[in-house]
Amino acid sequence: MEQPRAAQLLGPVEIRALADKLDVTPTKKLGQNFVHDPNTVRRIVGAAGLTPNDHVVEVGPGLGSLTLELAGAAGSVTAVEIDPRLAAELPHTFSWRAPELADRLTVIQKDALKVTRDDFTMQPSALVANLPYNVSVPVLLHMLAEFPTIRTVLVMVQAEVADRLAADPGSKVYGVPSVKASFYGEVTRAGSIGKHVFWPAPKIESGLVKIIRTDTPWPQDDSTRSRVWPIIDAAFLQRRKTLRAALSGFYGSGPASEEALRAAGINPGERGEKLDVGSFVRLAGVELQ
């Protein structure tokens, strides 16, 4: 596929002009912080490693800073935007800044937590987004569950959330997000982003997280998740407890919990923070007598 010339990206002046035009004030409720630094946008898209064969889904495109660069790097982009004003303006922004890329853009005006594969005419191969910070982990996990075609993820989230997502077993910040993200493949920290590339500038730093979906020994389907997720949640509900104690409520008693753990080859005196996702999947497969 022949690549057209690069889009004219949005800088601070253009971002403010668009916001004034739409009478948009970024809201904490929707987790809105608009990227206004073109170099940061190029860095994010470069880290994603997209090709013209990719169909990218972007959650929370906002005013289109990242969307323009994504459309130039990938074959097509579907932008999922909850704010009707922003969703309606995106095609106009493409006509203004990148008319030659306009046919690569599809906009879905919907809450990302409610979007389904039926909303898409073409299933996405990649998720690249500056995720709304207040719902970043739920949105990430929903998109991975709903779209098994997504093979690459590059998302920007709060720095501490990025640390949790990419944490290894045994780390102090390893927890539910770490285990559930690793259910789908390899999760790594892909860089840090400062505060001042956003409008408004958030109070905290941001981080990039990359996920490469891999083939796993377990099916990445609803049935497996419905058995594994509750065990993960229970194991970390009181993370200082041993697994025998933490899972006693889930299994009905301490002895039943210990029986299941031993059947899965897991030390009942261990804590949840020491287990990798494979151990949780193995435990979920134990059938008690």
C-alpha positions as CSV (number, residue, x, y, z in Angstrom):
1,M,0.0,0.0,0.0
2,E,1.4,3.4,-1.0
3,Q,1.8,5.7,1.9
4,P,0.6,9.3,1.4
5,R,2.5,12.2,2.8
6,A,2.5,12.7,6.6
7,A,-0.4,14.4,8.3
8,Q,0.0,17.9,9.8
9,L,-0.1,17.1,13.5
10,L,-1.7,19.2,16.1
11,G,0.4,21.5,18.3
12,P,-0.7,23.6,21.3
13,V,-2.1,26.3,19.2
14,E,-4.3,24.0,17.1
15,I,-5.4,22.0,20.2
16,R,-6.6,25.2,21.9
17,A,-8.3,26.5,18.8
18,L,-10.2,23.2,18.4
19,A,-11.2,23.2,22.1
20,D,-12.5,26.8,21.8
21,K,-14.4,26.0,18.6
22,L,-16.1,23.0,20.3
23,D,-16.5,24.8,23.7
24,V,-14.7,21.8,25.2
25,T,-13.1,21.9,28.6
26,P,-11.1,18.7,29.4
27,T,-12.9,17.0,32.3
28,K,-11.5,14.8,35.0
29,K,-14.7,12.7,34.9
30,L,-13.9,11.5,31.4
31,G,-10.1,11.3,32.1
32,Q,-9.4,13.8,29.4
33,N,-5.8,15.1,28.9
34,F,-5.0,16.1,25.4
35,V,-1.5,15.5,24.0
36,H,-0.3,18.6,22.3
37,D,3.3,17.7,21.5
38,P,3.8,16.2,18.0
39,N,7.2,14.6,18.9
40,T,5.5,12.7,21.7
41,V,2.8,11.5,19.3
42,R,5.4,10.3,16.8
43,R,7.3,8.5,19.6
44,I,4.1,6.7,20.7
45,V,3.2,5.6,17.2
46,G,6.8,4.6,16.5
47,A,6.9,2.4,19.6
48,A,3.8,0.6,18.5
49,G,5.6,-0.7,15.4
50,L,2.6,-0.5,13.1
51,T,2.6,-1.4,9.4
52,P,0.2,-0.5,6.5
53,N,-1.4,-3.9,7.1
54,D,-2.6,-3.0,10.5
55,H,-6.1,-1.9,11.4
56,V,-5.8,0.1,14.6
57,V,-8.4,0.9,17.3
58,E,-7.9,4.0,19.3
59,V,-9.8,4.6,22.5
60,G,-10.4,8.2,23.5
61,P,-9.0,10.0,20.5
62,G,-10.0,13.4,21.9
63,L,-9.2,16.1,19.5
64,G,-7.2,13.8,17.2
65,S,-3.6,14.4,18.1
66,L,-2.7,10.7,18.0
67,T,-5.3,9.7,15.5
68,L,-3.7,11.7,12.6
69,E,-0.3,10.0,13.1
70,L,-1.9,6.6,13.4
71,A,-3.7,7.0,10.2
72,G,-0.5,7.7,8.4
73,A,1.3,4.7,9.9
74,A,-1.5,2.1,9.6
75,G,-3.9,1.0,6.9
76,S,-6.9,2.2,8.8
77,V,-8.0,3.5,12.2
78,T,-11.2,3.1,14.1
79,A,-11.5,5.8,16.8
80,V,-13.9,5.1,19.8
81,E,-14.9,8.3,21.4
82,I,-17.6,8.8,24.2
83,D,-17.9,12.5,23.8
84,P,-20.3,13.3,20.9
85,R,-18.8,16.7,20.2
86,L,-15.3,15.2,19.8
87,A,-16.5,12.3,17.8
88,A,-18.4,14.5,15.3
89,E,-15.3,16.8,14.9
90,L,-12.7,14.1,14.1
91,P,-13.6,13.8,10.4
92,H,-13.5,17.6,10.0
93,T,-10.0,17.6,11.7
94,F,-8.9,15.1,9.1
95,S,-10.3,17.2,6.3
96,W,-8.3,20.1,7.7
97,R,-5.0,18.5,8.6
98,A,-4.8,15.3,6.5
99,P,-7.5,15.2,3.7
100,E,-5.5,12.4,1.9
101,L,-6.0,10.2,5.0
102,A,-9.7,10.8,5.6
103,D,-10.8,7.6,4.0
104,R,-8.8,5.6,6.6
105,L,-10.8,6.9,9.5
106,T,-13.9,5.4,11.1
107,V,-15.4,7.0,14.2
108,I,-17.6,5.1,16.7
109,Q,-19.3,7.4,19.2
110,K,-19.7,5.0,22.2
111,D,-18.4,4.2,25.7
112,A,-15.3,2.0,25.1
113,L,-16.4,-0.3,27.9
114,K,-19.6,-1.1,26.0
115,V,-18.1,-1.4,22.5
116,T,-18.3,-4.9,20.9
117,R,-16.8,-6.6,17.8
118,D,-20.2,-6.1,16.2
119,D,-19.6,-2.3,16.1
120,F,-16.6,-2.9,13.7
121,T,-16.7,-3.7,10.0
122,M,-13.0,-4.6,10.2
123,Q,-11.6,-6.3,13.3
124,P,-8.6,-4.5,14.7
125,S,-5.1,-5.9,14.8
126,A,-3.7,-3.3,17.2
127,L,-4.8,-1.1,20.0
128,V,-2.9,2.2,20.4
129,A,-4.3,4.9,22.7
130,N,-3.8,7.5,25.4
131,L,-6.3,5.8,27.6
132,P,-8.6,7.8,29.9
133,Y,-6.8,7.5,33.2
134,N,-9.9,6.9,35.3
135,V,-10.8,3.7,33.5
136,S,-7.6,2.7,31.8
137,V,-7.3,-0.9,33.2
138,P,-11.0,-1.9,32.7
139,V,-10.9,-0.5,29.1
140,L,-7.6,-2.3,28.3
141,L,-8.9,-5.6,29.6
142,H,-12.3,-5.2,27.9
143,M,-10.6,-4.5,24.6
144,L,-8.3,-7.5,24.9
145,A,-11.2,-9.8,25.8
146,E,-13.6,-8.5,23.1
147,F,-11.1,-8.4,20.3
148,P,-9.0,-11.6,20.0
149,T,-7.7,-10.2,16.7
150,I,-5.7,-7.5,18.6
151,R,-2.1,-8.8,18.5
152,T,-0.2,-5.6,19.6
153,V,-1.1,-3.0,22.3
154,L,0.7,0.2,23.0
155,V,-1.1,2.4,25.6
156,M,-0.3,5.4,27.7
157,V,-1.5,5.3,31.3
158,Q,-0.6,6.7,34.6
159,A,3.0,5.9,35.5
160,E,2.0,3.9,38.6
161,V,-0.6,1.9,36.6
162,A,2.1,1.2,33.9
163,D,4.3,-0.1,36.6
164,R,1.6,-2.4,37.9
165,L,0.6,-3.7,34.5
166,A,4.2,-4.6,33.7
167,A,5.2,-5.9,37.1
168,D,6.6,-9.4,37.6
169,P,5.6,-11.9,40.3
170,G,7.2,-11.1,43.6
171,S,7.2,-7.3,43.0
172,K,5.6,-5.0,45.5
173,V,3.3,-3.6,42.8
174,Y,2.4,-7.0,41.2
175,G,-1.3,-7.5,41.5
176,V,-4.6,-8.1,39.8
177,P,-3.8,-5.9,36.7
178,S,-0.4,-7.5,36.3
179,V,-1.9,-11.1,36.3
180,K,-4.8,-10.3,34.1
181,A,-2.8,-8.4,31.5
182,S,-0.2,-11.2,31.3
183,F,-3.1,-13.7,30.6
184,Y,-2.9,-12.4,27.0
185,G,0.9,-12.3,26.4
186,E,4.1,-10.4,27.1
187,V,3.7,-7.1,29.0
188,T,6.5,-4.6,29.1
189,R,7.1,-1.0,30.1
190,A,7.8,0.9,26.9
191,G,8.9,4.3,28.2
192,S,7.9,7.3,30.3
193,I,6.0,10.5,29.3
194,G,6.3,13.8,31.1
195,K,3.5,16.0,32.3
196,H,4.0,18.9,30.1
197,V,3.1,17.3,26.7
198,F,-0.6,17.4,27.8
199,W,-3.3,20.0,28.1
200,P,-4.2,20.3,30.9
201,A,-1.0,19.0,32.4
202,P,-1.8,16.1,34.8
203,K,-0.3,16.0,38.3
204,I,1.4,12.8,37.7
205,E,3.8,11.3,35.1
206,S,2.6,8.8,32.5
207,G,4.0,5.6,31.2
208,L,3.8,3.5,28.0
209,V,2.9,-0.2,28.2
210,K,3.3,-2.6,25.4
211,I,1.6,-6.0,25.2
212,I,2.4,-8.5,22.5
213,R,-0.4,-11.1,22.4
214,T,1.1,-14.6,22.3
215,D,-0.3,-18.1,21.9
216,T,-0.8,-19.4,25.4
217,P,-1.4,-23.0,26.7
218,W,-4.9,-21.9,27.8
219,P,-7.7,-20.5,25.7
220,Q,-8.1,-16.8,26.0
221,D,-11.9,-17.0,26.0
222,D,-14.8,-16.1,28.2
223,S,-15.1,-19.6,29.7
224,T,-11.5,-19.5,30.9
225,R,-11.7,-16.0,32.2
226,S,-14.9,-16.7,34.1
227,R,-13.0,-19.4,36.0
228,V,-9.7,-17.7,36.5
229,W,-10.6,-14.0,37.2
230,P,-12.5,-14.7,40.5
231,I,-9.5,-16.7,41.8
232,I,-7.1,-13.9,41.0
233,D,-9.4,-11.3,42.6
234,A,-9.8,-13.4,45.8
235,A,-6.0,-14.0,46.0
236,F,-5.2,-10.3,46.1
237,L,-8.2,-9.1,48.1
238,Q,-6.0,-9.4,51.3
239,R,-2.6,-9.7,49.7
240,R,-0.7,-10.3,53.0
241,K,-2.7,-13.5,53.7
242,T,-1.4,-16.9,52.6
243,L,-3.2,-18.4,49.6
244,R,-4.8,-21.0,51.9
245,A,-6.4,-18.2,53.9
246,A,-7.1,-15.8,51.0
247,L,-8.9,-18.5,49.0
248,S,-10.8,-20.1,51.9
249,G,-13.9,-18.0,51.1
250,F,-13.8,-18.9,47.4
251,Y,-13.5,-22.7,48.1
252,G,-15.7,-22.7,51.2
253,S,-13.1,-23.5,53.8
254,G,-9.4,-23.6,54.6
255,P,-9.0,-27.3,54.1
256,A,-10.8,-27.2,50.7
257,S,-8.6,-24.2,49.7
258,E,-5.5,-26.2,50.7
259,E,-6.6,-29.2,48.8
260,A,-7.1,-27.3,45.6
261,L,-3.8,-25.5,45.9
262,R,-1.9,-28.8,46.5
263,A,-3.7,-30.4,43.6
264,A,-2.4,-27.6,41.4
265,G,1.2,-28.0,42.8
266,I,1.1,-24.7,44.7
267,N,2.3,-24.2,48.3
268,P,-0.7,-23.2,50.4
269,G,1.6,-21.1,52.5
270,E,2.6,-18.9,49.5
271,R,1.0,-15.5,48.8
272,G,-0.8,-14.5,45.6
273,E,1.9,-12.0,44.7
274,K,4.3,-14.9,44.1
275,L,2.2,-16.7,41.5
276,D,2.4,-16.1,37.7
277,V,-0.7,-16.3,35.6
278,G,-0.1,-19.9,34.6
279,S,-0.4,-21.0,38.2
280,F,-3.7,-19.2,38.5
281,V,-4.9,-20.9,35.3
282,R,-3.8,-24.3,36.6
283,L,-5.5,-23.7,39.9
284,A,-8.8,-22.8,38.1
285,G,-8.6,-26.1,36.3
286,V,-8.6,-28.2,39.5
287,E,-11.7,-30.2,40.1
288,L,-12.3,-31.0,43.7
289,Q,-14.0,-34.2,44.8
